[in-house]
Amino acid sequence: MMVLMKAPEVMSNSEKKLILASTSVYRYELLMRLGIPFTVIAPQVDETPLPHESTAELALRLAIAKATAVSKDHPQAWVIGSDQVADLYGAAIGKPGNFERALAQLQLMRGAKVTFHTALCLMHGESETSLNIPTEVKFRNLPDETLEAYLRAEEPYDCAGSAKSEGMGIALLDFIRSDDPTALIGLPLIALSGLLRDAGFSIP
């Protein structure tokens, strides 16, 4: 006897409430690409790493924590949480915040491979799906004057790793290896679009 799999029920996106739990303009702009109505709520989350926590574990925990922080007040909504942690030799590389720290980061990563862990969580009430998309990036071995010129031109001080791959920062890189090219920017849309379709969202 043949058993037919039931396809997920697709409802009008206007019947579903989607929330992006983030303060990142990059994640906002990426999610806009999917053409689904959503709102943004800033999550209140302590991002301090735990003792002996790996960079991948940190990214995943924070993505879940962000979704949880917003979902508790909006249990009927689908909530997206995401976080990214850059890993250099097992140590987390954060957002530099200013020119001096950004230059120090680029000098440290010069000629090195850095893994960017971009974690994603989709939560609906007590239901949660989470995953991590790693991206391997090799930085070119460039002189200080080139790094300084780049930083003054693009000012990527709110980016972990101090380089915007979607902008001029691409010229600092030897290669990018990932299953999801948008993961490096901050939100893995290939993975997310699959999760949203599974949840019944209609994506063009």
Secondary structure, 3 states (H helix, E strand, C coil): CCCCCCCCCCCCHHHCCEEEECCCHHHHHHHHCCCCCCEEECCCCCCCCCCCCCHHHHHHHHHHHHHHHHHCCCCCCEEEEEEEEEEECCEEECCCCCHHHHHHHHHHHCCCEEEEEEEEEEEECCEEEEEEEEEEEEECCCCHHHHHHHHHHHCCCCCCCCCCCCCHHHHHEEEEECCCCCCCCCCCHHHHHHHHHHCCCCCC
